[in-house]
Amino acid sequence: MMGVQSWGDIASIIGIIGGLSGFIGWIVKKLVVNPLTQTMDKLTDGFHSLNKTLEEIRSNSNELDKRIDNLDVRVTKIEVVTEKA
């Protein structure tokens, strides 16, 4: 029957397991984590672009609201003048 002969054998086994774990971790990082991080960065950039576009739309919308309000006032003034005439 084979058993652990010494502390050196235990250390060797731990070293091998540690090395394999490190290698597997490196593979997972290269194949999963890095592409996922890149995709998340692109998604974040897309959200920043969307936020900027929404801010521009809101700004334009506010400007259009002001113009419509001014037009409404002008039309009302014209209606008042034409009703008096």
Secondary structure, 3 states (H helix, E strand, C coil): CCCCCCHHHHHHHHHHHHHHHHHHHHHHHHHHHHHHHHHHHHHHHHHHHHHHHHHHHHHHHHHHHHHHHHHHHHHHHHHHHHHHC
